[in-house]
Amino acid sequence: MELCQTCATFQVVIDFTAAWCGPCRAIAPLFVEHAKKFTQVVFLKVDVDEVKEVTAAYEVEAMPTFHFVKNGKTVATIVGARKDELLAQIEKHAAPAPASASA
């Protein structure tokens, strides 16, 4: 599964969402902003109705749910559109941006 390979290699924030979920739609623009700001982190969206096997593997029961994955393991989970906690967890688990190589 490609998602598992990505999670093992990078720091990943997975947003489990649904098209019919109001809180998911409300927090979506903020998730995109964070993805632009924290370029060293991979941000993924998983539609729970479209990718049920991934949703089940992460034991998602409510939306939105955010899983923070580092070195292939979930290190934190947020259930609900909790903006401040989302930012705090991203900052806590984001690795520093790689330094530019100088020639």
C-alpha positions as CSV (number, residue, x, y, z in Angstrom):
1,M,0.0,0.0,0.0
2,E,1.5,3.3,-1.1
3,L,0.2,5.2,2.0
4,C,2.1,2.9,4.3
5,Q,5.3,3.4,2.3
6,T,4.9,7.2,2.5
7,C,4.2,7.0,6.3
8,A,7.4,5.0,6.8
9,T,9.6,7.4,4.9
10,F,8.2,10.9,5.8
11,Q,6.4,12.7,8.6
12,V,2.8,12.6,7.6
13,V,-0.5,14.2,8.7
14,I,-3.5,12.3,7.5
15,D,-6.9,14.1,7.4
16,F,-9.7,11.6,7.4
17,T,-12.6,13.5,6.0
18,A,-16.0,13.1,4.2
19,A,-17.7,15.2,1.6
20,W,-20.9,15.4,3.7
21,C,-19.0,16.4,6.9
22,G,-19.5,20.1,7.8
23,P,-16.6,20.4,10.3
24,C,-14.4,18.7,7.7
25,R,-15.3,21.4,5.2
26,A,-14.7,24.1,7.8
27,I,-11.2,23.0,8.7
28,A,-10.1,22.1,5.1
29,P,-8.7,25.5,4.2
30,L,-6.6,25.6,7.4
31,F,-5.2,22.1,6.5
32,V,-4.2,23.4,3.1
33,E,-2.5,26.5,4.7
34,H,-0.5,24.2,7.0
35,A,0.5,22.0,4.1
36,K,1.9,25.1,2.4
37,K,3.7,26.3,5.5
38,F,5.2,23.0,6.7
39,T,6.8,21.8,3.5
40,Q,8.9,19.1,5.3
41,V,5.7,17.3,6.2
42,V,3.4,15.3,3.9
43,F,-0.2,16.2,4.2
44,L,-2.8,13.6,3.0
45,K,-6.5,13.6,2.8
46,V,-8.4,10.4,2.9
47,D,-12.1,10.3,2.1
48,V,-13.6,7.8,4.5
49,D,-16.3,6.8,2.0
50,E,-13.8,6.3,-0.9
51,V,-11.0,4.5,0.9
52,K,-12.7,2.3,3.5
53,E,-9.8,-0.1,4.0
54,V,-7.4,2.7,5.1
55,T,-10.1,4.2,7.3
56,A,-10.6,0.9,9.0
57,A,-6.9,0.3,9.3
58,Y,-6.6,3.6,11.3
59,E,-9.7,2.8,13.3
60,V,-11.4,6.1,12.3
61,E,-14.9,6.5,13.8
62,A,-15.6,10.2,13.5
63,M,-14.7,13.0,11.2
64,P,-12.5,14.9,10.9
65,T,-9.8,12.7,12.4
66,F,-6.1,13.6,12.0
67,H,-3.4,11.0,12.4
68,F,0.2,12.2,12.9
69,V,2.6,9.5,11.6
70,K,6.3,9.5,12.2
71,N,8.7,6.7,11.2
72,G,5.7,4.6,10.3
73,K,3.9,4.9,13.6
74,T,1.0,7.0,14.7
75,V,2.3,9.4,17.3
76,A,-0.8,11.5,17.9
77,T,-4.5,11.6,16.9
78,I,-7.0,14.4,17.0
79,V,-10.7,13.8,16.6
80,G,-12.7,16.9,15.6
81,A,-12.0,20.2,13.9
82,R,-9.7,21.5,16.7
83,K,-7.7,24.2,14.9
84,D,-5.3,25.1,17.8
85,E,-4.5,21.5,18.6
86,L,-4.0,20.7,15.0
87,L,-1.3,23.4,14.7
88,A,0.3,22.5,18.0
89,Q,0.6,18.8,17.0
90,I,2.0,19.7,13.5
91,E,4.6,22.0,15.1
92,K,5.4,19.3,17.8
93,H,6.0,16.5,15.3
94,A,7.4,18.3,12.3
95,A,11.0,17.6,11.6
96,P,13.2,20.6,10.9
97,A,13.4,21.5,7.2
98,P,16.5,19.9,5.6
99,A,19.4,22.3,5.3
100,S,20.4,23.4,1.8
101,A,23.5,21.8,0.5
102,S,26.2,24.3,-0.3
103,A,28.7,23.7,-3.1
